[in-house]
Amino acid sequence: MSDAPPPVTLLVDGYNMIGSWAVLKKAAGRGKHIFSDPVGLATARNQLIHLLTEYTAFQGYRTEIVFDAQHRDSPGAAEQITNHLKVYFTDFGQTADTYIERVCSLAWQNRHVNLERIIVATSDRNHRLTVTGYGAEWMSAQRLSDDVQTVLHLIRQKQKSRHQSPRRGLAHQLDPVAKAKLEQMRFK
């Protein structure tokens, strides 16, 4: 049996984050009701996707950002952004909450076969109670925002230290095995 931790799936209530994170709220509404400006809302969605792309890759999470079918009467649609991140728009009439609850319910029913952690990011209290009842972990919108900012800061620090390093050549970035193989090839 493996000692590796179980895979983590992060389910994010997209519009809940947009309504909770100051930077996204500002992008979405510019002082108005956040859902009244379709262009601003699309900007906020894209900003959330961008922020979570780096975060989920760094954390190694499989992440699904779920958006309600706002102002659309079309079937649900999923878009794979990266290997780690997918965006899902619910079917007409379905909420992000019900979609996320269904995923948690299925995971709970298959918990003996499919060992994975599910974390749900929302600040909706009723939704939180439902998903934790299905065994999912809960993360508030503020906690996710703080975690994202911390991770982005760490990524920037890493990139900054790489750029400041006096050893910027390709040879200094190779692992020892690759270096040895290149050395052997050089003398053949």
Phi, psi and omega in degrees: 000141184280145175269000180295142178293154180295154178297153181246130173248125177254119177254121186245124173283098190303310182289334175294320178294316181299322179284347184251325183276125183304316183295324179283322178299318180296316180295325185283318191240340183047047177093347180268180171300131191297338182263004183273348182242098183301324180292315178296322179295318177296321177298315180295319177301312180297323178294317177299315179300315180299313181298318183282341177299308181292319181300311184290325177295317180296317182282339184078019179278151164268122187237138173236120173266123185249126178244139173297158178282068180291127174056028180224138173241058181235166178294160178301153180217141178241143177229121178279114182275311176220181175298334184261342191231130176232143176248133182233128172257126185291165173296158175304131179087349179261141178263162174299322180302312183292325177297311181296318179298322178295317178299316179295319179298315179296320178296321179296318179296329182255021187298335181280339181259315186253094181276101177214152174268137174241129176243130178249125179259112178197155173249011177280114186299314181297319178296319178302314181297321180294311185290326177290333174296334176269009176090002178281156173272159183238142176225130179288161177300320180294319179296317178296317178302314179298316179298317180299314180298320178297313180296316179298323176296316178298318179297314179298319179298317179299314180295320180296315181293327176295318181288333181273348182294134179291341181262082185258359182289164181298322183300329181281347181262351181280150175284160185302324181295315179296320177300315181297317179297319178295321177299316179297317181294327182297325184264005178274000000 
